[in-house]
Amino acid sequence: MRPIGEIFRELGFNEKAPLETQKSFFRHLVQHAEMVRAQNSRIESGVSEAAQQTMTETSTQLSFDPKILGVVAK
């Protein structure tokens, strides 16, 4: 098992950088990890990104005709 400091250095972390830069580096890692986790959960659920996009593109808002439903318009 490697120390986290070693892994961070490999990813480009600079211990001598300003504190705000260090915080930004860490926030970026967390955001990326969340994005990968969400992508993996979609894959595990069996729904690919292409399938989700296709469903979104082909789905339409259903409308109804009050005459067919027997609803009286007021």
WOTARA-V198965 format. One record per backbone hydrogen bond with DSSP energy under -0.5 kcal/mol. NH is the residue of the N-H (numbers start at 1). CO is the residue of the C=O. If there is no record, write none. Layout:
nh co
NH CO
NH CO
This chain:
nh co
7 3
8 4
9 5
10 6
11 7
12 8
12 9
13 8
15 13
17 14
22 18
23 19
24 20
25 21
26 22
27 23
28 24
29 25
30 26
31 27
32 28
33 29
34 30
35 31
36 32
37 33
38 34
39 35
40 36
41 37
42 38
43 39
44 40
45 41
46 43
47 42
48 46
52 48
53 49
54 50
55 51
56 52
57 53
58 54
59 55
66 64
68 65
69 65
70 66
71 66
73 71
